[in-house]
Amino acid sequence: MAASRPPRAARAPDPEVPAPRDDLVAGPAVREKLAKLGIHSRFDLVLHLPLRYEDETKLTALADAGTGEPVLVEAEVTECEVKYRPRRRWS
């Protein structure tokens, strides 16, 4: 037989959870949209990462870049040239 849960009076009281600070300065429509994302304070907004977040803090050597995965590389452009081609005419 599984151990049953003790009555409420015998358990330790639940710790008080502070109410989230609502210090966003925004209109009601914006607050509603942010609330759907779980953002209720400025701190939540700072820590929020978009759904398709790409880490742009780690540089990858070009030789180590794999195919099919996004990476961040740093390069120096040594030459840039614009080539004009003659316009084709339909006769």
Backbone atoms as SQL, in Angstrom:
CREATE TABLE atoms (id INTEGER PRIMARY KEY, chain TEXT, resi INTEGER, resn TEXT, atom TEXT, x REAL, y REAL, z REAL);
INSERT INTO atoms VALUES
  (1, 'A', 1, 'MET', 'N', 0.849, -1.168, 0.000),
  (2, 'A', 1, 'MET', 'CA', 0.000, 0.000, 0.000),
  (3, 'A', 1, 'MET', 'C', 0.890, 1.225, 0.000),
  (4, 'A', 2, 'ALA', 'N', 0.601, 2.189, -0.832),
  (5, 'A', 2, 'ALA', 'CA', 1.416, 3.395, -0.951),
  (6, 'A', 2, 'ALA', 'C', 1.198, 4.287, 0.262),
  (7, 'A', 3, 'ALA', 'N', 2.265, 4.991, 0.626),
  (8, 'A', 3, 'ALA', 'CA', 2.171, 5.901, 1.761),
  (9, 'A', 3, 'ALA', 'C', 1.244, 7.046, 1.403),
  (10, 'A', 4, 'SER', 'N', 0.339, 7.346, 2.326),
  (11, 'A', 4, 'SER', 'CA', -0.586, 8.439, 2.045),
  (12, 'A', 4, 'SER', 'C', 0.010, 9.757, 2.514),
  (13, 'A', 5, 'ARG', 'N', -0.497, 10.800, 1.991),
  (14, 'A', 5, 'ARG', 'CA', -0.016, 12.139, 2.310),
  (15, 'A', 5, 'ARG', 'C', -0.575, 12.552, 3.671),
  (16, 'A', 6, 'PRO', 'N', 0.284, 13.150, 4.535),
  (17, 'A', 6, 'PRO', 'CA', -0.234, 13.551, 5.848),
  (18, 'A', 6, 'PRO', 'C', -1.243, 14.684, 5.709),
  (19, 'A', 7, 'PRO', 'N', -2.123, 14.838, 6.688),
  (20, 'A', 7, 'PRO', 'CA', -3.101, 15.921, 6.606),
  (21, 'A', 7, 'PRO', 'C', -2.427, 17.282, 6.533),
  (22, 'A', 8, 'ARG', 'N', -3.160, 18.250, 6.020),
  (23, 'A', 8, 'ARG', 'CA', -2.617, 19.602, 5.799),
  (24, 'A', 8, 'ARG', 'C', -2.038, 20.189, 7.075),
  (25, 'A', 9, 'ALA', 'N', -2.652, 19.994, 8.214),
  (26, 'A', 9, 'ALA', 'CA', -2.184, 20.591, 9.470),
  (27, 'A', 9, 'ALA', 'C', -0.837, 20.028, 9.883),
  (28, 'A', 10, 'ALA', 'N', -0.506, 18.794, 9.488),
  (29, 'A', 10, 'ALA', 'CA', 0.749, 18.174, 9.900),
  (30, 'A', 10, 'ALA', 'C', 1.915, 18.555, 8.990),
  (31, 'A', 11, 'ARG', 'N', 1.607, 19.070, 7.786),
  (32, 'A', 11, 'ARG', 'CA', 2.681, 19.447, 6.876),
  (33, 'A', 11, 'ARG', 'C', 3.231, 20.815, 7.227),
  (34, 'A', 12, 'ALA', 'N', 4.462, 21.055, 6.785),
  (35, 'A', 12, 'ALA', 'CA', 5.070, 22.377, 6.979),
  (36, 'A', 12, 'ALA', 'C', 4.343, 23.382, 6.105),
  (37, 'A', 13, 'PRO', 'N', 4.239, 24.635, 6.560),
  (38, 'A', 13, 'PRO', 'CA', 3.545, 25.632, 5.738),
  (39, 'A', 13, 'PRO', 'C', 4.312, 25.913, 4.456),
  (40, 'A', 14, 'ASP', 'N', 3.552, 26.194, 3.391),
  (41, 'A', 14, 'ASP', 'CA', 4.168, 26.506, 2.101),
  (42, 'A', 14, 'ASP', 'C', 4.889, 27.843, 2.205),
  (43, 'A', 15, 'PRO', 'N', 6.107, 27.927, 1.643),
  (44, 'A', 15, 'PRO', 'CA', 6.811, 29.216, 1.677),
  (45, 'A', 15, 'PRO', 'C', 6.061, 30.237, 0.837),
  (46, 'A', 16, 'GLU', 'N', 6.068, 31.444, 1.295),
  (47, 'A', 16, 'GLU', 'CA', 5.376, 32.498, 0.555),
  (48, 'A', 16, 'GLU', 'C', 6.137, 32.816, -0.714),
  (49, 'A', 17, 'VAL', 'N', 5.460, 32.774, -1.819),
  (50, 'A', 17, 'VAL', 'CA', 6.055, 33.097, -3.110),
  (51, 'A', 17, 'VAL', 'C', 5.750, 34.562, -3.384),
  (52, 'A', 18, 'PRO', 'N', 6.797, 35.378, -3.563),
  (53, 'A', 18, 'PRO', 'CA', 6.524, 36.793, -3.817),
  (54, 'A', 18, 'PRO', 'C', 5.823, 36.988, -5.152),
  (55, 'A', 19, 'ALA', 'N', 4.929, 37.951, -5.187),
  (56, 'A', 19, 'ALA', 'CA', 4.226, 38.264, -6.429),
  (57, 'A', 19, 'ALA', 'C', 5.218, 38.842, -7.424),
  (58, 'A', 20, 'PRO', 'N', 5.099, 38.486, -8.700),
  (59, 'A', 20, 'PRO', 'CA', 6.040, 39.033, -9.680),
  (60, 'A', 20, 'PRO', 'C', 5.875, 40.541, -9.802),
  (61, 'A', 21, 'ARG', 'N', 6.997, 41.213, -9.910),
  (62, 'A', 21, 'ARG', 'CA', 6.963, 42.659, -10.090),
  (63, 'A', 21, 'ARG', 'C', 6.508, 42.964, -11.501),
  (64, 'A', 22, 'ASP', 'N', 5.567, 43.838, -11.595),
  (65, 'A', 22, 'ASP', 'CA', 5.054, 44.224, -12.900),
  (66, 'A', 22, 'ASP', 'C', 5.526, 45.640, -13.177),
  (67, 'A', 23, 'ASP', 'N', 6.780, 45.765, -13.596),
  (68, 'A', 23, 'ASP', 'CA', 7.358, 47.093, -13.801),
  (69, 'A', 23, 'ASP', 'C', 7.559, 47.425, -15.277),
  (70, 'A', 24, 'LEU', 'N', 6.826, 46.740, -16.140),
  (71, 'A', 24, 'LEU', 'CA', 6.912, 47.053, -17.567),
  (72, 'A', 24, 'LEU', 'C', 6.148, 48.343, -17.854),
  (73, 'A', 25, 'VAL', 'N', 6.772, 49.217, -18.588),
  (74, 'A', 25, 'VAL', 'CA', 6.108, 50.449, -18.988),
  (75, 'A', 25, 'VAL', 'C', 5.605, 50.234, -20.412),
  (76, 'A', 26, 'ALA', 'N', 4.349, 49.815, -20.516),
  (77, 'A', 26, 'ALA', 'CA', 3.771, 49.523, -21.826),
  (78, 'A', 26, 'ALA', 'C', 2.262, 49.631, -21.725),
  (79, 'A', 27, 'GLY', 'N', 1.635, 49.777, -22.855),
  (80, 'A', 27, 'GLY', 'CA', 0.185, 49.846, -22.907),
  (81, 'A', 27, 'GLY', 'C', -0.431, 48.480, -22.666),
  (82, 'A', 28, 'PRO', 'N', -1.724, 48.438, -22.451),
  (83, 'A', 28, 'PRO', 'CA', -2.385, 47.162, -22.148),
  (84, 'A', 28, 'PRO', 'C', -2.291, 46.136, -23.271),
  (85, 'A', 29, 'ALA', 'N', -2.313, 46.578, -24.520),
  (86, 'A', 29, 'ALA', 'CA', -2.218, 45.623, -25.640),
  (87, 'A', 29, 'ALA', 'C', -0.848, 44.964, -25.674),
  (88, 'A', 30, 'VAL', 'N', 0.201, 45.758, -25.438),
  (89, 'A', 30, 'VAL', 'CA', 1.567, 45.211, -25.436),
  (90, 'A', 30, 'VAL', 'C', 1.760, 44.300, -24.235),
  (91, 'A', 31, 'ARG', 'N', 1.241, 44.705, -23.074),
  (92, 'A', 31, 'ARG', 'CA', 1.357, 43.860, -21.877),
  (93, 'A', 31, 'ARG', 'C', 0.684, 42.507, -22.095),
  (94, 'A', 32, 'GLU', 'N', -0.454, 42.514, -22.769),
  (95, 'A', 32, 'GLU', 'CA', -1.180, 41.266, -23.027),
  (96, 'A', 32, 'GLU', 'C', -0.360, 40.341, -23.928),
  (97, 'A', 33, 'LYS', 'N', 0.245, 40.911, -24.969),
  (98, 'A', 33, 'LYS', 'CA', 1.060, 40.099, -25.879),
  (99, 'A', 33, 'LYS', 'C', 2.305, 39.557, -25.179),
  (100, 'A', 34, 'LEU', 'N', 2.937, 40.380, -24.333),
  (101, 'A', 34, 'LEU', 'CA', 4.115, 39.916, -23.599),
  (102, 'A', 34, 'LEU', 'C', 3.732, 38.857, -22.570),
  (103, 'A', 35, 'ALA', 'N', 2.563, 38.994, -21.963),
  (104, 'A', 35, 'ALA', 'CA', 2.111, 38.008, -20.980),
  (105, 'A', 35, 'ALA', 'C', 1.932, 36.634, -21.620),
  (106, 'A', 36, 'LYS', 'N', 1.518, 36.597, -22.885),
  (107, 'A', 36, 'LYS', 'CA', 1.379, 35.314, -23.592),
  (108, 'A', 36, 'LYS', 'C', 2.726, 34.610, -23.729),
  (109, 'A', 37, 'LEU', 'N', 3.808, 35.409, -23.751),
  (110, 'A', 37, 'LEU', 'CA', 5.160, 34.838, -23.838),
  (111, 'A', 37, 'LEU', 'C', 5.753, 34.578, -22.463),
  (112, 'A', 38, 'GLY', 'N', 5.010, 34.892, -21.398),
  (113, 'A', 38, 'GLY', 'CA', 5.502, 34.687, -20.040),
  (114, 'A', 38, 'GLY', 'C', 6.370, 35.829, -19.554),
  (115, 'A', 39, 'ILE', 'N', 6.248, 36.987, -20.152),
  (116, 'A', 39, 'ILE', 'CA', 7.050, 38.146, -19.773),
  (117, 'A', 39, 'ILE', 'C', 6.162, 39.094, -18.980),
  (118, 'A', 40, 'HIS', 'N', 6.505, 39.269, -17.681),
  (119, 'A', 40, 'HIS', 'CA', 5.702, 40.100, -16.797),
  (120, 'A', 40, 'HIS', 'C', 6.498, 41.240, -16.184),
  (121, 'A', 41, 'SER', 'N', 7.826, 41.201, -16.313),
  (122, 'A', 41, 'SER', 'CA', 8.655, 42.258, -15.723),
  (123, 'A', 41, 'SER', 'C', 9.806, 42.573, -16.673),
  (124, 'A', 42, 'ARG', 'N', 10.514, 43.636, -16.342),
  (125, 'A', 42, 'ARG', 'CA', 11.681, 43.991, -17.164),
  (126, 'A', 42, 'ARG', 'C', 12.724, 42.888, -17.117),
  (127, 'A', 43, 'PHE', 'N', 12.865, 42.270, -15.973),
  (128, 'A', 43, 'PHE', 'CA', 13.841, 41.186, -15.823),
  (129, 'A', 43, 'PHE', 'C', 13.485, 40.012, -16.734),
  (130, 'A', 44, 'ASP', 'N', 12.194, 39.679, -16.808),
  (131, 'A', 44, 'ASP', 'CA', 11.751, 38.615, -17.725),
  (132, 'A', 44, 'ASP', 'C', 12.079, 38.975, -19.166),
  (133, 'A', 45, 'LEU', 'N', 11.910, 40.251, -19.505),
  (134, 'A', 45, 'LEU', 'CA', 12.171, 40.710, -20.867),
  (135, 'A', 45, 'LEU', 'C', 13.649, 40.587, -21.214),
  (136, 'A', 46, 'VAL', 'N', 14.520, 40.887, -20.261),
  (137, 'A', 46, 'VAL', 'CA', 15.967, 40.798, -20.498),
  (138, 'A', 46, 'VAL', 'C', 16.396, 39.354, -20.707),
  (139, 'A', 47, 'LEU', 'N', 15.803, 38.432, -19.977),
  (140, 'A', 47, 'LEU', 'CA', 16.211, 37.029, -20.063),
  (141, 'A', 47, 'LEU', 'C', 15.503, 36.248, -21.170),
  (142, 'A', 48, 'HIS', 'N', 14.551, 36.861, -21.848),
  (143, 'A', 48, 'HIS', 'CA', 13.799, 36.158, -22.884),
  (144, 'A', 48, 'HIS', 'C', 14.655, 35.949, -24.131),
  (145, 'A', 49, 'LEU', 'N', 14.671, 34.727, -24.624),
  (146, 'A', 49, 'LEU', 'CA', 15.356, 34.405, -25.873),
  (147, 'A', 49, 'LEU', 'C', 14.299, 34.057, -26.921),
  (148, 'A', 50, 'PRO', 'N', 14.419, 34.609, -28.107),
  (149, 'A', 50, 'PRO', 'CA', 13.451, 34.288, -29.157),
  (150, 'A', 50, 'PRO', 'C', 13.447, 32.800, -29.492),
  (151, 'A', 51, 'LEU', 'N', 12.379, 32.360, -30.141),
  (152, 'A', 51, 'LEU', 'CA', 12.207, 30.945, -30.477),
  (153, 'A', 51, 'LEU', 'C', 13.358, 30.420, -31.333),
  (154, 'A', 52, 'ARG', 'N', 13.768, 31.181, -32.323),
  (155, 'A', 52, 'ARG', 'CA', 14.838, 30.750, -33.227),
  (156, 'A', 52, 'ARG', 'C', 16.134, 31.472, -32.920),
  (157, 'A', 53, 'TYR', 'N', 16.501, 31.530, -31.646),
  (158, 'A', 53, 'TYR', 'CA', 17.700, 32.239, -31.209),
  (159, 'A', 53, 'TYR', 'C', 18.946, 31.552, -31.749),
  (160, 'A', 54, 'GLU', 'N', 19.841, 32.338, -32.303),
  (161, 'A', 54, 'GLU', 'CA', 21.130, 31.824, -32.762),
  (162, 'A', 54, 'GLU', 'C', 22.218, 32.487, -31.941),
  (163, 'A', 55, 'ASP', 'N', 23.086, 31.683, -31.361),
  (164, 'A', 55, 'ASP', 'CA', 24.165, 32.195, -30.528),
  (165, 'A', 55, 'ASP', 'C', 25.212, 32.860, -31.415),
  (166, 'A', 56, 'GLU', 'N', 25.356, 34.163, -31.279),
  (167, 'A', 56, 'GLU', 'CA', 26.325, 34.907, -32.086),
  (168, 'A', 56, 'GLU', 'C', 27.524, 35.336, -31.245),
  (169, 'A', 57, 'THR', 'N', 27.813, 34.586, -30.195),
  (170, 'A', 57, 'THR', 'CA', 28.945, 34.915, -29.334),
  (171, 'A', 57, 'THR', 'C', 30.128, 33.991, -29.568),
  (172, 'A', 58, 'LYS', 'N', 29.919, 32.888, -30.262),
  (173, 'A', 58, 'LYS', 'CA', 30.984, 31.903, -30.459),
  (174, 'A', 58, 'LYS', 'C', 31.439, 31.917, -31.920),
  (175, 'A', 59, 'LEU', 'N', 32.683, 32.316, -32.148),
  (176, 'A', 59, 'LEU', 'CA', 33.244, 32.302, -33.496),
  (177, 'A', 59, 'LEU', 'C', 33.709, 30.893, -33.840),
  (178, 'A', 60, 'THR', 'N', 33.496, 30.495, -35.071),
  (179, 'A', 60, 'THR', 'CA', 33.925, 29.182, -35.555),
  (180, 'A', 60, 'THR', 'C', 34.916, 29.389, -36.679),
  (181, 'A', 61, 'ALA', 'N', 35.998, 28.636, -36.634),
  (182, 'A', 61, 'ALA', 'CA', 36.974, 28.701, -37.728),
  (183, 'A', 61, 'ALA', 'C', 36.314, 28.183, -39.002),
  (184, 'A', 62, 'LEU', 'N', 36.638, 28.781, -40.120),
  (185, 'A', 62, 'LEU', 'CA', 36.015, 28.402, -41.381),
  (186, 'A', 62, 'LEU', 'C', 36.264, 26.928, -41.700),
  (187, 'A', 63, 'ALA', 'N', 37.425, 26.426, -41.343),
  (188, 'A', 63, 'ALA', 'CA', 37.740, 25.014, -41.599),
  (189, 'A', 63, 'ALA', 'C', 36.876, 24.086, -40.745),
  (190, 'A', 64, 'ASP', 'N', 36.392, 24.571, -39.579),
  (191, 'A', 64, 'ASP', 'CA', 35.588, 23.734, -38.690),
  (192, 'A', 64, 'ASP', 'C', 34.088, 23.848, -38.962),
  (193, 'A', 65, 'ALA', 'N', 33.695, 24.744, -39.864),
  (194, 'A', 65, 'ALA', 'CA', 32.274, 24.939, -40.149),
  (195, 'A', 65, 'ALA', 'C', 31.723, 23.721, -40.874),
  (196, 'A', 66, 'GLY', 'N', 30.667, 23.167, -40.318),
  (197, 'A', 66, 'GLY', 'CA', 30.041, 21.996, -40.927),
  (198, 'A', 66, 'GLY', 'C', 28.964, 22.417, -41.911),
  (199, 'A', 67, 'THR', 'N', 28.505, 21.486, -42.692),
  (200, 'A', 67, 'THR', 'CA', 27.450, 21.794, -43.651),
  (201, 'A', 67, 'THR', 'C', 26.096, 21.626, -42.975),
  (202, 'A', 68, 'GLY', 'N', 25.183, 22.511, -43.314),
  (203, 'A', 68, 'GLY', 'CA', 23.827, 22.395, -42.802),
  (204, 'A', 68, 'GLY', 'C', 23.589, 22.972, -41.433),
  (205, 'A', 69, 'GLU', 'N', 24.590, 23.537, -40.795),
  (206, 'A', 69, 'GLU', 'CA', 24.377, 24.147, -39.477),
  (207, 'A', 69, 'GLU', 'C', 24.866, 25.590, -39.498),
  (208, 'A', 70, 'PRO', 'N', 24.109, 26.492, -38.910),
  (209, 'A', 70, 'PRO', 'CA', 24.536, 27.903, -38.916),
  (210, 'A', 70, 'PRO', 'C', 25.698, 28.125, -37.956),
  (211, 'A', 71, 'VAL', 'N', 26.709, 28.842, -38.417),
  (212, 'A', 71, 'VAL', 'CA', 27.863, 29.189, -37.586),
  (213, 'A', 71, 'VAL', 'C', 28.207, 30.652, -37.818),
  (214, 'A', 72, 'LEU', 'N', 28.990, 31.209, -36.922),
  (215, 'A', 72, 'LEU', 'CA', 29.448, 32.581, -37.055),
  (216, 'A', 72, 'LEU', 'C', 30.939, 32.551, -37.361),
  (217, 'A', 73, 'VAL', 'N', 31.325, 33.152, -38.479),
  (218, 'A', 73, 'VAL', 'CA', 32.729, 33.222, -38.858),
  (219, 'A', 73, 'VAL', 'C', 33.116, 34.687, -39.022),
  (220, 'A', 74, 'GLU', 'N', 34.384, 34.953, -38.841),
  (221, 'A', 74, 'GLU', 'CA', 34.908, 36.298, -39.035),
  (222, 'A', 74, 'GLU', 'C', 35.890, 36.237, -40.199),
  (223, 'A', 75, 'ALA', 'N', 35.740, 37.172, -41.130),
  (224, 'A', 75, 'ALA', 'CA', 36.597, 37.163, -42.312),
  (225, 'A', 75, 'ALA', 'C', 36.952, 38.586, -42.697),
  (226, 'A', 76, 'GLU', 'N', 38.019, 38.712, -43.452),
  (227, 'A', 76, 'GLU', 'CA', 38.444, 40.012, -43.962),
  (228, 'A', 76, 'GLU', 'C', 38.256, 40.004, -45.473),
  (229, 'A', 77, 'VAL', 'N', 37.526, 40.988, -45.974),
  (230, 'A', 77, 'VAL', 'CA', 37.300, 41.098, -47.410),
  (231, 'A', 77, 'VAL', 'C', 38.532, 41.757, -48.004),
  (232, 'A', 78, 'THR', 'N', 39.200, 41.054, -48.908),
  (233, 'A', 78, 'THR', 'CA', 40.433, 41.584, -49.493),
  (234, 'A', 78, 'THR', 'C', 40.198, 42.245, -50.834),
  (235, 'A', 79, 'GLU', 'N', 39.128, 41.876, -51.511),
  (236, 'A', 79, 'GLU', 'CA', 38.875, 42.453, -52.817),
  (237, 'A', 79, 'GLU', 'C', 37.383, 42.434, -53.093),
  (238, 'A', 80, 'CYS', 'N', 36.909, 43.497, -53.683),
  (239, 'A', 80, 'CYS', 'CA', 35.500, 43.593, -54.045),
  (240, 'A', 80, 'CYS', 'C', 35.421, 44.285, -55.397),
  (241, 'A', 81, 'GLU', 'N', 34.677, 43.700, -56.314),
  (242, 'A', 81, 'GLU', 'CA', 34.611, 44.245, -57.665),
  (243, 'A', 81, 'GLU', 'C', 33.202, 44.089, -58.210),
  (244, 'A', 82, 'VAL', 'N', 32.701, 45.122, -58.853),
  (245, 'A', 82, 'VAL', 'CA', 31.392, 45.067, -59.493),
  (246, 'A', 82, 'VAL', 'C', 31.620, 44.906, -60.979),
  (247, 'A', 83, 'LYS', 'N', 31.028, 43.873, -61.549),
  (248, 'A', 83, 'LYS', 'CA', 31.205, 43.615, -62.972),
  (249, 'A', 83, 'LYS', 'C', 29.902, 43.919, -63.688),
  (250, 'A', 84, 'TYR', 'N', 29.983, 44.756, -64.702),
  (251, 'A', 84, 'TYR', 'CA', 28.831, 45.083, -65.517),
  (252, 'A', 84, 'TYR', 'C', 28.871, 44.242, -66.778),
  (253, 'A', 85, 'ARG', 'N', 27.725, 43.656, -67.096),
  (254, 'A', 85, 'ARG', 'CA', 27.627, 42.868, -68.306),
  (255, 'A', 85, 'ARG', 'C', 26.779, 43.652, -69.313),
  (256, 'A', 86, 'PRO', 'N', 27.080, 43.502, -70.591),
  (257, 'A', 86, 'PRO', 'CA', 26.238, 44.184, -71.583),
  (258, 'A', 86, 'PRO', 'C', 24.821, 43.623, -71.539),
  (259, 'A', 87, 'ARG', 'N', 23.879, 44.486, -71.790),
  (260, 'A', 87, 'ARG', 'CA', 22.488, 44.090, -71.761),
  (261, 'A', 87, 'ARG', 'C', 22.126, 43.273, -73.006),
  (262, 'A', 88, 'ARG', 'N', 21.400, 42.219, -72.808),
  (263, 'A', 88, 'ARG', 'CA', 21.001, 41.380, -73.946),
  (264, 'A', 88, 'ARG', 'C', 19.822, 42.020, -74.661),
  (265, 'A', 89, 'ARG', 'N', 19.831, 41.908, -75.940),
  (266, 'A', 89, 'ARG', 'CA', 18.740, 42.454, -76.740),
  (267, 'A', 89, 'ARG', 'C', 18.021, 41.294, -77.422),
  (268, 'A', 90, 'TRP', 'N', 16.718, 41.393, -77.404),
  (269, 'A', 90, 'TRP', 'CA', 15.918, 40.395, -78.097),
  (270, 'A', 90, 'TRP', 'C', 15.602, 40.905, -79.493),
  (271, 'A', 91, 'SER', 'N', 15.921, 40.122, -80.486),
  (272, 'A', 91, 'SER', 'CA', 15.641, 40.571, -81.858),
  (273, 'A', 91, 'SER', 'C', 14.588, 39.719, -82.495);
